[in-house]
Amino acid sequence: MQFTIHHMEDWQSVAETVISRLQHNILLLKGNLGAGKTTFTQFLLKNLGSPDEVNSPTYSIVNEYNTPKGKVYHFDLYRLKNIEEAYDIGIEEYLDNAFLCIIEWPEIYEEDLHGLTYHEMSIINTGEVREITFR
């Protein structure tokens, strides 16, 4: 599934469509710095009914949000140096106990996702628009 973001309000329809297609509790978000990963997450959580303020987990590594459907954990693995650091923060427990885990910069942990089902979203900022692929 493909989307093109021309304006900030376009994120709304992307979030609505993604929610309607969620079948797994893991969503990998890929894209370079400033692509819109956290912006998408803000729209997604608002549409899931979360009353919480959504911020980038760059420094905390993981943020927890409440929704009527259950806990959503938002990870930013950018600063992790190796997969052991992902285990040190207890990533497996989060994955086992969440309605949804959103993982930005998942590459360091991706090899351990083999056998698990998950969604993946790629966001490319061309400078004029953002091109999104969701699967």
C-alpha positions in Angstrom: 0.0 0.0 0.0 1.4 3.4 -1.0 0.6 7.0 0.1 2.0 10.4 -0.7 2.0 13.2 1.9 1.7 16.7 0.5 0.3 18.5 3.6 0.3 17.8 7.3 -3.4 16.9 7.3 -2.7 14.1 4.9 -1.2 12.1 7.8 -4.8 11.7 9.1 -5.9 9.4 6.2 -2.7 7.4 6.4 -3.3 6.8 10.2 -6.9 5.8 9.6 -6.0 3.4 6.8 -3.1 1.8 8.8 -5.4 1.3 11.8 -7.9 -0.4 9.7 -5.2 -2.7 8.3 -3.4 -3.6 11.6 -3.3 -7.3 12.0 -0.1 -7.6 14.1 1.2 -5.9 17.3 4.5 -4.8 15.8 5.0 -1.9 13.4 8.5 -1.1 12.1 9.0 2.5 11.0 11.9 3.2 8.6 13.0 6.5 7.3 15.9 8.9 7.6 16.0 11.7 10.2 13.1 14.1 9.8 11.1 11.8 7.5 8.0 11.9 9.7 8.1 8.8 11.8 7.1 10.5 15.0 4.6 12.7 13.2 2.9 9.6 11.9 2.9 8.1 15.4 1.2 11.2 16.8 -1.6 10.9 14.3 -1.8 7.1 14.8 -2.1 7.4 18.6 -4.7 10.2 18.4 -6.8 8.0 16.1 -6.4 5.1 18.6 -8.0 7.3 21.2 -4.9 8.0 23.3 -5.1 11.1 25.6 -1.4 11.2 26.0 1.1 13.7 24.5 3.2 11.8 21.9 6.9 12.7 21.8 9.9 11.2 20.1 11.5 8.5 22.3 15.0 9.4 21.1 16.5 9.9 24.6 14.2 7.7 26.6 14.4 4.9 24.0 10.8 3.8 24.8 7.7 5.8 25.5 4.5 4.2 26.9 1.0 5.4 25.8 -2.5 4.4 26.9 -5.3 3.7 24.4 -8.7 2.1 24.9 -7.4 -1.0 23.1 -4.3 -1.4 25.4 -0.8 -0.2 25.9 1.2 1.2 22.9 5.0 1.2 23.2 7.0 3.6 20.9 10.7 2.7 20.6 13.5 4.6 19.0 16.5 2.2 18.6 18.7 4.8 16.8 21.2 5.2 19.7 21.6 1.5 20.4 24.9 0.1 19.5 24.0 -3.6 19.4 21.2 -6.1 19.9 22.2 -6.8 23.5 21.2 -3.3 24.4 17.7 -4.0 23.0 17.5 -7.0 25.3 18.8 -4.9 28.2 15.8 -2.5 27.9 13.5 -5.6 28.0 12.2 -5.3 24.4 10.8 -8.8 24.4 8.6 -8.1 27.4 7.2 -5.0 25.7 6.5 -7.0 22.6 4.7 -9.7 24.5 2.5 -7.3 26.6 1.5 -4.6 24.1 -1.5 -3.9 22.0 1.0 -2.3 19.6 4.8 -1.7 19.5 6.0 1.0 17.2 9.7 0.6 16.5 11.7 3.5 14.9 15.1 2.6 13.5 14.4 -1.2 13.9 17.4 -2.4 11.9 19.5 -3.4 15.0 16.7 -5.6 16.2 15.3 -6.8 12.9 17.2 -10.1 12.7 15.5 -11.3 15.9 12.0 -10.7 14.4 12.3 -13.7 12.1 9.3 -15.9 12.8 7.3 -13.1 14.1 4.6 -11.3 12.0 4.8 -7.5 11.8 4.0 -4.6 9.7 6.6 -2.3 8.1 6.3 1.3 7.0 8.9 3.1 5.0 8.8 7.0 4.8 10.9 8.8 2.3 11.2 12.5 2.4 11.9 13.8 -1.1 12.0 17.4 0.0 8.6 18.2 -1.5 6.5 15.2 -0.4 6.8 12.1 1.7 6.4 8.8 0.0 5.1 6.1 2.2 5.0 2.3 1.7 3.0 0.2 4.2 2.9 -3.6 4.3 
